[in-house]
């Protein structure tokens, strides 16, 4: 099974069936009680409204979404699978935890072994009594630091990965602590090529990106559509620079939409189709102007790279 399948909410999907992929999104989440009360726009709880955006995404050529909502941020895999079945789309759900402000109460007083056992149970037997298995392991770290409880999570995620082969995708706050995450995973015996480092487009250090890719890690540029981060042009330029040395083969993309205001179905302006209908043409044009093999590079980033990044590994 190694390298040939992605674990979706509806079962194993051969990578041959994977088309354009968003590699970090939030489709259905209750957030936390505090956030839901203070910022209700952070709650995504309508199958029909998110379905409007999924139809736009599908019309633009997409068929797979990596959904990164975790247990500490209001995950509901039954609803995710309902969305997947209703709109005929592949959705990969996440086991694990968000960044430190959310995962502290889930990790701080636990042992690494205790958390590892919990994760392995979800991955092998399904979440609760749903029978739905996650297809990616998530863990997050804080801005410029790995908190002690986050280290518990990182090590537990690493050990669960080594037992199950489910790939790892991490939260880096503003693109920080990526090297440190890789170093810790390496100490646990996890190869860098089994790890996706998210939000790296928020880090403007191209040489850091280059070194992380050269180590084998995948980098997810997933703040692209969000105007507050202003990473769209940077992502285009970095992809072109990395592509000159065939290092673009470890870059994947997404929108990390976590607010109603990002989704057209909720009345927002960006939409889940933005990356494919707006960003992709901009990237193609820029690559062509640089004399690069634009069509191949774009196919790699949107389709081929995610197949490898999220395929189940051999154990």
C-alpha positions, 0 to 999 in steps of 0.5 A: 500500500505504500505510496499508492493510496491516500486515506480519505474520510470515505476510505482509501483513494488510489493516488491515480484518482487524485487531481488538483488538491488543496493541501490545507483547508478548514471546511467544517469546524466548531472552533473553540467555545471561546472563539465561537462566542467572540468571533462567530465568523470562525465557526464553519457549520453549514454543509450546504454553504461550504458545498457552494464553494466545493462546487466552484473548486470542482468546476476549476478542476479540484477533487481533493482537499486536506482538511486540517481541523483537529480535535482541539479546534472542533473537528467533526469527521461525520460532517466532513464525510457527509460533505465528501459524499454529498459533493463527490469529493475526496476529503482527508481528515486530520488526527492530532492537534493545533498549535499550543494555545489550543493543544495545551490542555490536551497535551500538557499533563500527558505522557508521550506514550499515552498520546501516541496510543490515542493517536494510533487508535484513531488512525487504525480503528477510526475516530470514536465509533464513526469508523472514519480514519484520519489520513494526516497527522497534525501538530503545531508549534508557537511563534519562535518557540516549541513549548514543552507540551508541544514537544510532547505532541511532536514526539507522539505524532512522530511515533504514531507516524512510524507505527502507521505510515500516516504522513505528518503536516505541521502548523508553523506559526508565521513560518517559524520553528520549521527547522526545529520541528524537522530536527525533533522529528529526525531525532525520533527517526522520521524522514523529512520527506514524510513531513509537510511544513505549513504556512511557510509562505509567511516566512520571507527567507528563501534560503530557509525554504531551499534548505528545508526542501533540500532536506526532503520536507514538503512546504505548504504555501497556504496563506496565498488568498488571504489579503492580510498576509500578502504572500501571493507574489512571494509564493509565485517568485519562490516557486519560480526560484526553486523550480530552477533547480527542480526543488518545486517538486516539494511545494504544495498549496492551499488557502487555510480558510478558517472564516466564513468571510473567506467563503463565497457560500457564506457571502465572502469574496475570495472563494475556494476556487481562488487558487485555481482560477486566479492564482494558478493563471498568475503563476503560469504567466510568471513561469512562462515569462521566466522561460520555465516549463510552466505547465509541468511545474503547475501540474506538479504543485497542484497535483503530483506533489500532493499525491506524494506528500499525503500518500500512506508510507510503508511501515 
